[in-house]
Amino acid sequence: MAYRKRLHGSRRYNESLARAREAKERARLESPAPDYPLNLPELRRRIIVESYDFGEMTHHEINLYRSGRVDCYRVVIDGEQVARRMGWARVLELVRKAFVRVSA
């Protein structure tokens, strides 16, 4: 037996979906406009890492600048651009991987 497309009832289902979409759009248009965020500063976050583990201090500065997306950053580490666009989770991954593992 070959697969047959069900025809009965699908028109009713499609009409109800269309009515739901129209109601949702109507509610969106009738509600007030959302508050959009202000213009973000050029330098959005700065992470400073100082490590004193082996007697000498190592210092790294991670600057996160504004990018084309609100949830992403342009990443500059110690004055060198690392990525044009990177999310917060990936930045934290960079920080985590920068620490070397030391045996006890």
Secondary structure as GFF3:
##gff-version 3
##sequence-region A 1 104
A	DSSP	alpha_helix	10	30	.	.	.	ID=ss1
A	DSSP	beta_strand	43	51	.	.	.	ID=ss2
A	DSSP	beta_strand	58	66	.	.	.	ID=ss3
A	DSSP	beta_strand	72	77	.	.	.	ID=ss4
A	DSSP	beta_strand	80	87	.	.	.	ID=ss5
A	DSSP	alpha_helix	88	98	.	.	.	ID=ss6
###
